[in-house]
């Protein structure tokens, strides 16, 4: 059985880039123990996407934005 953790991340407002970095640190530690991680992003900010993609994590957006930050209709 594969164990997977879902990180629901926030970016912007009171939750800054540090929130994403801490979640990535936890995901990296879990990966070392054989646990997969998936990110549910509330923003597809370019900096956030680059970090998540750098570590090759799967991600989903909980808003209707594309990777350019534009709202899909």
C-alpha positions in Angstrom: 0.0 0.0 0.0 1.3 3.4 -1.0 1.1 6.2 1.6 0.4 9.7 0.3 0.2 13.0 2.1 -1.8 15.9 0.7 -0.4 19.4 1.5 -2.9 22.2 1.1 -0.8 25.3 0.8 -1.6 28.9 1.0 0.3 31.8 -0.6 -0.4 35.5 -0.3 -2.0 37.6 2.4 -0.9 36.4 5.8 0.6 33.1 4.5 3.8 33.9 2.6 6.5 32.0 0.8 7.8 30.5 4.1 4.6 28.4 4.3 5.4 26.8 0.9 9.0 26.2 1.9 8.1 24.5 5.2 5.6 22.2 3.4 8.3 21.3 0.8 10.7 20.6 3.6 8.2 18.2 5.3 7.4 16.6 1.9 11.2 16.0 1.3 11.6 14.4 4.7 8.6 12.2 4.0 9.9 11.2 0.6 13.1 10.0 2.3 10.8 7.6 4.2 9.0 6.4 1.1 5.9 8.6 1.5 4.5 10.4 -1.5 3.3 13.9 -1.3 0.9 15.9 -3.5 0.3 19.7 -3.3 -3.1 21.4 -3.5 -2.1 25.0 -4.3 -4.4 27.9 -3.7 -2.3 30.0 -6.2 -0.3 29.2 -9.3 2.2 31.9 -8.6 5.3 31.3 -10.8 7.7 31.2 -7.8 5.6 28.7 -6.0 5.2 26.5 -9.2 9.0 26.6 -9.8 9.6 25.3 -6.3 7.0 22.5 -6.4 8.2 21.5 -9.9 11.8 21.6 -8.9 11.2 18.7 -6.5 9.0 16.9 -9.0 5.9 16.8 -6.8 2.4 16.5 -8.3 0.2 19.4 -7.7 -3.4 20.6 -8.3 -4.9 24.0 -8.1 -7.9 24.5 -5.8 -9.0 27.6 -7.9 -9.8 27.7 -11.5 -6.5 29.3 -12.6 -4.1 28.2 -15.2 -0.4 28.4 -14.8 -0.4 32.1 -16.0 -2.7 32.9 -13.0 -5.6 33.6 -15.3 -9.1 32.5 -14.2 -10.5 29.8 -16.5 -14.0 30.2 -17.7 
